Structure formats: structure tokens, C-alpha cells
Amino acid sequence: MNAQVVEEVRPYRLIRGQDGRYAVVEARCGQVYGLDCEHPRPVASDSALGMASVVGRGWLDFDHANTLFGRMVEMEEHYSQMLR
């Protein structure tokens, strides 16, 4: 399965899969990461196939994925400070 970027506000992307479902991924330094709380997080090369592969069971309908995307973008500053 491949995925296509619908919207991007670095480092987050709202993506659409071939089946019409949506997800949010994080893209940094040529890699994409799933938002799943698994450790280690799913990671793949930054490509259409890579984006789809890191989502796992995280595919959502558009409204839920768009809400998640908005929250992740809003909280990016907080997340980056936590990692410092």
C-alpha cells in the first residue's frame, strides 16, 4: 500500500492511504515515524510506501485523523521541549 500527503506542517503529515483511510506520521531527516506508542516506534524511509508502512493499525476516518493532525501540530513546541 502507498500513501499520499494531504497536508504537512513540519514535522507532521496528514496522509491518505489507497483505501481512503487517513493517518498522521512524523517526518524527520529522511525518515518517517508512526505515532504509535510502541517502543521503538515504527520507522521507514521517507517515501509513499514508507509512510504507509509505519501507520500499522493507526488508520482513521478523515475527521479523526484531521483532529489528531491539528493536535500534533499545536503541541509540537511542547513535545520538542520535552525531548531536550
N, CA, C and O atoms as a MOPAC input file, in Angstrom:
PM7 MOZYME 1SCF
protein

 N      0.84000 1    -1.17700 1     0.00000 1
 C      0.00000 1     0.00000 1     0.00000 1
 C      0.88900 1     1.24600 1     0.00000 1
 O      1.92800 1     1.27200 1     0.65900 1
 N      0.48800 1     2.24000 1    -0.71700 1
 C      1.16000 1     3.53300 1    -0.73400 1
 C      0.30500 1     4.56400 1    -0.01500 1
 O     -0.87100 1     4.32500 1     0.25700 1
 N      0.89300 1     5.69700 1     0.28800 1
 C      0.17000 1     6.79300 1     0.92900 1
 C      0.56000 1     8.09200 1     0.24400 1
 O      1.64700 1     8.21800 1    -0.31800 1
 N     -0.34300 1     9.04500 1     0.30300 1
 C     -0.08600 1    10.34900 1    -0.30200 1
 C     -0.30000 1    11.43100 1     0.75400 1
 O     -1.21200 1    11.33500 1     1.57500 1
 N      0.54600 1    12.45800 1     0.72600 1
 C      0.45500 1    13.56000 1     1.67400 1
 C     -0.73400 1    14.44600 1     1.30100 1
 O     -0.86100 1    14.90100 1     0.16500 1
 N     -1.59700 1    14.67700 1     2.28900 1
 C     -2.75000 1    15.55800 1     2.11800 1
 C     -2.39900 1    16.95800 1     2.61600 1
 O     -2.72100 1    17.95900 1     1.97600 1
 N     -1.73300 1    17.00800 1     3.77200 1
 C     -1.32400 1    18.28100 1     4.37000 1
 C     -0.06900 1    18.03700 1     5.18800 1
 O      0.12100 1    16.95600 1     5.74500 1
 N      0.78500 1    19.04800 1     5.25500 1
 C      2.02300 1    18.92200 1     6.02300 1
 C      2.30900 1    20.21300 1     6.76300 1
 O      2.31200 1    21.29500 1     6.17600 1
 N      2.54600 1    20.08700 1     8.04400 1
 C      3.06900 1    21.16700 1     8.87500 1
 C      4.19500 1    20.51600 1     9.64200 1
 O      3.96900 1    19.77500 1    10.59800 1
 N      5.40700 1    20.80000 1     9.21600 1
 C      6.58000 1    20.08000 1     9.71000 1
 C      6.59500 1    20.00500 1    11.21800 1
 O      6.35700 1    21.00200 1    11.90000 1
 N      6.87100 1    18.84300 1    11.73300 1
 C      7.28300 1    17.60900 1    11.07700 1
 C      6.12300 1    16.63300 1    10.79900 1
 O      6.36200 1    15.47700 1    10.45000 1
 N      4.89300 1    17.08500 1    10.95100 1
 C      3.75500 1    16.16400 1    10.84100 1
 C      3.11000 1    16.19900 1     9.46600 1
 O      3.07500 1    17.23100 1     8.79700 1
 N      2.60200 1    15.04000 1     9.06700 1
 C      1.89700 1    14.91000 1     7.79600 1
 C      0.57400 1    14.19300 1     8.01700 1
 O      0.50600 1    13.17700 1     8.70900 1
 N     -0.45700 1    14.73300 1     7.42500 1
 C     -1.73900 1    14.04400 1     7.32100 1
 C     -1.67400 1    13.31300 1     5.99000 1
 O     -1.48200 1    13.94000 1     4.94900 1
 N     -1.83100 1    11.99400 1     6.01000 1
 C     -1.70200 1    11.20100 1     4.78400 1
 C     -2.98500 1    10.41700 1     4.50200 1
 O     -3.77700 1    10.13000 1     5.39800 1
 N     -3.15400 1    10.08800 1     3.23400 1
 C     -4.29500 1     9.26700 1     2.82100 1
 C     -3.76600 1     7.98500 1     2.20400 1
 O     -2.89000 1     8.01700 1     1.33900 1
 N     -4.29700 1     6.86500 1     2.64700 1
 C     -3.92600 1     5.57500 1     2.09100 1
 C     -4.76900 1     5.24800 1     0.87900 1
 O     -5.75900 1     5.92400 1     0.59900 1
 N     -4.38200 1     4.22400 1     0.16800 1
 C     -5.08900 1     3.82200 1    -1.04000 1
 C     -6.52600 1     3.40900 1    -0.76000 1
 O     -7.37200 1     3.46900 1    -1.65300 1
 N     -6.80800 1     2.99600 1     0.45600 1
 C     -8.15800 1     2.54300 1     0.79900 1
 C     -9.06600 1     3.67900 1     1.24700 1
 O    -10.19800 1     3.44100 1     1.66800 1
 N     -8.57200 1     4.92800 1     1.15900 1
 C     -9.38200 1     6.08400 1     1.53400 1
 C     -9.37200 1     6.39900 1     3.01500 1
 O    -10.11100 1     7.27500 1     3.46400 1
 N     -8.54500 1     5.70100 1     3.78400 1
 C     -8.40200 1     5.99600 1     5.20900 1
 C     -7.24600 1     6.97900 1     5.37700 1
 O     -6.46100 1     7.18700 1     4.45200 1
 N     -7.14600 1     7.58000 1     6.55800 1
 C     -6.16800 1     8.63700 1     6.81300 1
 C     -5.35900 1     8.31000 1     8.06300 1
 O     -5.77400 1     7.51300 1     8.90400 1
 N     -4.19000 1     8.94700 1     8.16300 1
 C     -3.33100 1     8.76500 1     9.32400 1
 C     -2.41400 1     9.97900 1     9.44300 1
 O     -2.35300 1    10.82000 1     8.54500 1
 N     -1.71000 1    10.05200 1    10.55600 1
 C     -0.72600 1    11.10600 1    10.78900 1
 C      0.61500 1    10.43400 1    11.04100 1
 O      0.71200 1     9.47900 1    11.81200 1
 N      1.64600 1    10.94500 1    10.38100 1
 C      3.00200 1    10.45100 1    10.59200 1
 C      3.91400 1    11.63800 1    10.87600 1
 O      3.55400 1    12.78800 1    10.62200 1
 N      5.07500 1    11.34900 1    11.39400 1
 C      6.09400 1    12.36000 1    11.66600 1
 C      7.24600 1    12.11700 1    10.69900 1
 O      7.67100 1    10.97600 1    10.51500 1
 N      7.75300 1    13.17800 1    10.08300 1
 C      8.86100 1    13.05400 1     9.13000 1
 C     10.03600 1    13.89900 1     9.59800 1
 O      9.90300 1    15.09900 1     9.83900 1
 N     11.20000 1    13.24300 1     9.72300 1
 C     12.42200 1    13.93900 1    10.15200 1
 C     13.63000 1    13.27400 1     9.50000 1
 O     13.75400 1    12.04900 1     9.49300 1
 N     14.50100 1    14.08800 1     8.96300 1
 C     15.80500 1    13.62200 1     8.47500 1
 C     15.71200 1    12.43200 1     7.51900 1
 O     16.47500 1    11.47400 1     7.64000 1
 N     14.78700 1    12.49300 1     6.57800 1
 C     14.68100 1    11.44700 1     5.58100 1
 C     14.00000 1    10.17400 1     6.04600 1
 O     13.97800 1     9.17700 1     5.32400 1
 N     13.44300 1    10.20600 1     7.25000 1
 C     12.74300 1     9.05300 1     7.81100 1
 C     11.31600 1     9.46200 1     8.17300 1
 O     11.04700 1    10.63600 1     8.42900 1
 N     10.41700 1     8.50300 1     8.19300 1
 C      9.06800 1     8.74100 1     8.70400 1
 C      8.82900 1     7.81900 1     9.88800 1
 O      9.33300 1     6.69600 1     9.93200 1
 N      8.05600 1     8.30900 1    10.84200 1
 C      7.80400 1     7.59700 1    12.08000 1
 C      6.30700 1     7.49800 1    12.32000 1
 O      5.56300 1     8.44200 1    12.05700 1
 N      5.87700 1     6.35900 1    12.81700 1
 C      4.49200 1     6.19900 1    13.22700 1
 C      4.27900 1     6.89600 1    14.55900 1
 O      5.22800 1     7.10600 1    15.31400 1
 N      3.04600 1     7.25200 1    14.84600 1
 C      2.73600 1     7.90400 1    16.11800 1
 C      2.32800 1     6.90200 1    17.18300 1
 O      1.97700 1     7.28900 1    18.29700 1
 N      2.37100 1     5.63200 1    16.85500 1
 C      2.02900 1     4.58500 1    17.80700 1
 C      2.94100 1     4.69600 1    19.02200 1
 O      4.09000 1     5.12200 1    18.90400 1
 N      2.43900 1     4.32000 1    20.16500 1
 C      3.23400 1     4.41900 1    21.39700 1
 C      4.18000 1     3.24500 1    21.59300 1
 O      4.79500 1     3.11000 1    22.65100 1
 N      4.29900 1     2.39500 1    20.57800 1
 C      5.23000 1     1.27400 1    20.67700 1
 C      6.65700 1     1.80300 1    20.80500 1
 O      6.99000 1     2.87400 1    20.29600 1
 N      7.48200 1     1.03300 1    21.49000 1
 C      8.89900 1     1.39400 1    21.58500 1
 C      9.70300 1     0.20400 1    21.12900 1
 O      9.52600 1    -0.87600 1    21.69300 1
 N     10.55500 1     0.32100 1    20.17000 1
 C     10.79500 1     1.53900 1    19.40300 1
 C      9.64400 1     1.82000 1    18.43500 1
 O      8.92900 1     0.91900 1    17.99600 1
 N      9.49900 1     3.09900 1    18.12600 1
 C      8.44500 1     3.48900 1    17.19200 1
 C      8.74700 1     2.94700 1    15.81000 1
 O      9.91100 1     2.80300 1    15.43400 1
 N      7.69400 1     2.64200 1    15.04300 1
 C      7.90600 1     2.20500 1    13.66300 1
 C      8.60700 1     3.30600 1    12.86300 1
 O      8.23800 1     4.47500 1    12.97900 1
 N      9.60200 1     2.95600 1    12.06200 1
 C     10.35300 1     3.91200 1    11.25900 1
 C     10.59500 1     3.31500 1     9.88500 1
 O     10.76700 1     2.10400 1     9.74400 1
 N     10.60800 1     4.17700 1     8.86800 1
 C     10.87500 1     3.74200 1     7.49200 1
 C     11.44800 1     4.92600 1     6.72600 1
 O     11.43700 1     6.06000 1     7.20600 1
 N     11.94600 1     4.64500 1     5.53600 1
 C     12.44600 1     5.73300 1     4.69400 1
 C     11.26700 1     6.60200 1     4.25300 1
 O     10.13200 1     6.13400 1     4.15700 1
 N     11.55800 1     7.85900 1     3.99100 1
 C     10.52700 1     8.83100 1     3.63500 1
 C     10.09300 1     8.62200 1     2.18500 1
 O     10.66800 1     9.19100 1     1.25600 1
 N      9.07900 1     7.80300 1     2.02100 1
 C      8.52500 1     7.50700 1     0.70000 1
 C      7.04500 1     7.18100 1     0.88200 1
 O      6.56600 1     7.03900 1     2.00700 1
 N      6.32900 1     7.06500 1    -0.23100 1
 C      4.90600 1     6.72100 1    -0.15400 1
 C      4.71500 1     5.36600 1     0.53000 1
 O      3.82100 1     5.20600 1     1.36000 1
 N      5.54600 1     4.40600 1     0.18300 1
 C      5.45800 1     3.08900 1     0.80500 1
 C      5.87400 1     3.13900 1     2.26900 1
 O      5.25800 1     2.49000 1     3.11500 1
 N      6.91700 1     3.90800 1     2.56900 1
 C      7.38800 1     4.04700 1     3.94900 1
 C      6.33500 1     4.66600 1     4.84900 1
 O      6.12100 1     4.20600 1     5.97000 1
 N      5.66900 1     5.72300 1     4.35400 1
 C      4.61900 1     6.35400 1     5.16100 1
 C      3.52700 1     5.35200 1     5.49600 1
 O      3.09500 1     5.26800 1     6.64600 1
 N      3.07800 1     4.59600 1     4.51000 1
 C      2.01200 1     3.61100 1     4.73900 1
 C      2.46400 1     2.52400 1     5.70300 1
 O      1.66600 1     2.04300 1     6.50600 1
 N      3.73300 1     2.13100 1     5.63500 1
 C      4.20900 1     1.01500 1     6.44900 1
 C      4.30300 1     1.34500 1     7.93700 1
 O      4.18100 1     0.44200 1     8.76400 1
 N      4.51600 1     2.60500 1     8.30100 1
 C      4.67200 1     2.94800 1     9.72000 1
 C      3.34100 1     3.17900 1    10.42800 1
 O      3.30500 1     3.28600 1    11.65300 1
 N      2.26000 1     3.25700 1     9.67900 1
 C      0.95900 1     3.54600 1    10.28900 1
 C      0.42800 1     2.35200 1    11.07400 1
 O     -0.17600 1     2.53400 1    12.13100 1
 N      0.63600 1     1.16300 1    10.58900 1
 C      0.13600 1    -0.02500 1    11.28100 1
 C     -1.37400 1    -0.00400 1    11.38300 1
 O     -2.06400 1     0.10200 1    10.36900 1
 N     -1.89500 1    -0.10400 1    12.59200 1
 C     -3.34400 1    -0.09200 1    12.81600 1
 C     -3.86900 1     1.30800 1    13.06600 1
 O     -5.00900 1     1.46800 1    13.50400 1
 N     -3.06300 1     2.32400 1    12.79800 1
 C     -3.42900 1     3.70300 1    13.09300 1
 C     -4.24900 1     4.41500 1    12.03600 1
 O     -4.40900 1     5.63300 1    12.11100 1
 N     -4.77900 1     3.69300 1    11.04600 1
 C     -5.59700 1     4.33500 1    10.01700 1
 C     -6.93400 1     4.75100 1    10.60600 1
 O     -7.54600 1     4.00900 1    11.37500 1
 N     -7.38700 1     5.95900 1    10.23400 1
 C     -8.60300 1     6.55400 1    10.78900 1
 C     -9.47800 1     7.11300 1     9.67400 1
 O     -9.05000 1     7.21200 1     8.52400 1
 N    -10.70400 1     7.47600 1    10.02800 1
 C    -11.51100 1     8.23100 1     9.07300 1
 C    -10.95500 1     9.65900 1     9.03600 1
 O    -10.17200 1    10.04600 1     9.90300 1
 N    -11.35900 1    10.42800 1     8.04100 1
 C    -10.78100 1    11.75300 1     7.84600 1
 C    -10.94500 1    12.65800 1     9.06500 1
 O     -9.98200 1    13.30500 1     9.47800 1
 N    -12.12800 1    12.71700 1     9.64300 1
 C    -12.36700 1    13.63500 1    10.75700 1
 C    -11.44600 1    13.35300 1    11.93600 1
 O    -10.87500 1    14.28100 1    12.50700 1
 N    -11.29400 1    12.08700 1    12.30600 1
 C    -10.42700 1    11.74700 1    13.43500 1
 C     -8.95300 1    12.01600 1    13.11300 1
 O     -8.21700 1    12.53800 1    13.95100 1
 N     -8.53400 1    11.66600 1    11.91800 1
 C     -7.13500 1    11.90700 1    11.54000 1
 C     -6.84200 1    13.40100 1    11.46600 1
 O     -5.77100 1    13.83700 1    11.89000 1
 N     -7.75900 1    14.18200 1    10.94400 1
 C     -7.56500 1    15.62800 1    10.84000 1
 C     -7.49500 1    16.27200 1    12.23100 1
 O     -6.71100 1    17.19400 1    12.45200 1
 N     -8.31200 1    15.78500 1    13.15900 1
 C     -8.26300 1    16.28100 1    14.54000 1
 C     -6.92500 1    15.93900 1    15.17900 1
 O     -6.31600 1    16.78600 1    15.83300 1
 N     -6.46100 1    14.70600 1    14.99700 1
 C     -5.16300 1    14.29700 1    15.53100 1
 C     -4.05000 1    15.14100 1    14.93100 1
 O     -3.15300 1    15.58400 1    15.64800 1
 N     -4.09800 1    15.36800 1    13.63200 1
 C     -3.09200 1    16.19200 1    12.96200 1
 C     -3.04600 1    17.59000 1    13.59900 1
 O     -1.96800 1    18.09700 1    13.90900 1
 N     -4.19700 1    18.19800 1    13.78800 1
 C     -4.25600 1    19.52300 1    14.40700 1
 C     -3.66800 1    19.54800 1    15.80300 1
 O     -2.95900 1    20.48600 1    16.16700 1
 N     -3.95900 1    18.52100 1    16.58500 1
 C     -3.42100 1    18.44400 1    17.95400 1
 C     -1.90800 1    18.27500 1    17.94400 1
 O     -1.20600 1    18.90800 1    18.73200 1
 N     -1.40300 1    17.42500 1    17.05700 1
 C      0.04000 1    17.20900 1    16.99700 1
 C      0.76300 1    18.49400 1    16.59800 1
 O      1.79400 1    18.83000 1    17.18000 1
 N      0.23800 1    19.20200 1    15.62600 1
 C      0.84800 1    20.45800 1    15.18700 1
 C      0.82300 1    21.47700 1    16.32500 1
 O      1.81600 1    22.16300 1    16.56700 1
 N     -0.30700 1    21.57600 1    17.02300 1
 C     -0.44400 1    22.51400 1    18.14500 1
 C      0.56100 1    22.22300 1    19.24700 1
 O      1.11000 1    23.14400 1    19.85200 1
 N      0.80300 1    20.94300 1    19.50900 1
 C      1.64900 1    20.54300 1    20.63500 1
 C      3.11900 1    20.35400 1    20.27300 1
 O      3.90700 1    19.97000 1    21.13800 1
 N      3.51100 1    20.60700 1    19.04300 1
 C      4.89400 1    20.35600 1    18.60600 1
 C      5.91200 1    21.06300 1    19.48900 1
 O      6.92100 1    20.46000 1    19.85600 1
 N      5.68000 1    22.30700 1    19.83400 1
 C      6.63200 1    23.04900 1    20.67600 1
 C      6.79500 1    22.35500 1    22.02900 1
 O      7.91100 1    22.21200 1    22.52800 1
 N      5.70400 1    21.93600 1    22.60300 1
 C      5.74500 1    21.21900 1    23.88900 1
 C      6.53200 1    19.91700 1    23.75700 1
 O      7.38200 1    19.62100 1    24.59700 1
 N      6.25800 1    19.14000 1    22.71600 1
 C      6.95400 1    17.87200 1    22.50700 1
 C      8.45800 1    18.07900 1    22.32300 1
 O      9.26200 1    17.33100 1    22.87900 1
 N      8.83200 1    19.08400 1    21.54900 1
 C     10.26300 1    19.30400 1    21.30100 1
 C     10.98300 1    19.72600 1    22.56900 1
 O     12.14600 1    19.36700 1    22.75300 1
 N     10.33200 1    20.47900 1    23.45300 1
 C     10.95700 1    20.87500 1    24.71000 1
 C     11.12200 1    19.67900 1    25.63600 1
 O     12.09800 1    19.60100 1    26.38300 1
 N     10.16900 1    18.74300 1    25.59200 1
 C     10.26500 1    17.55400 1    26.43600 1
 C     11.46500 1    16.69700 1    26.05400 1
 O     12.04600 1    16.02700 1    26.90700 1
 N     11.84000 1    16.71400 1    24.77000 1
 C     12.92800 1    15.87200 1    24.28500 1
 C     14.29700 1    16.50500 1    24.46800 1
 O     15.31300 1    15.84200 1    24.25600 1
 N     14.34600 1    17.73500 1    24.84600 1
 C     15.64900 1    18.41500 1    25.02700 1
 C     16.32300 1    18.02800 1    26.30300 1
 O     17.41700 1    18.51100 1    26.59500 1

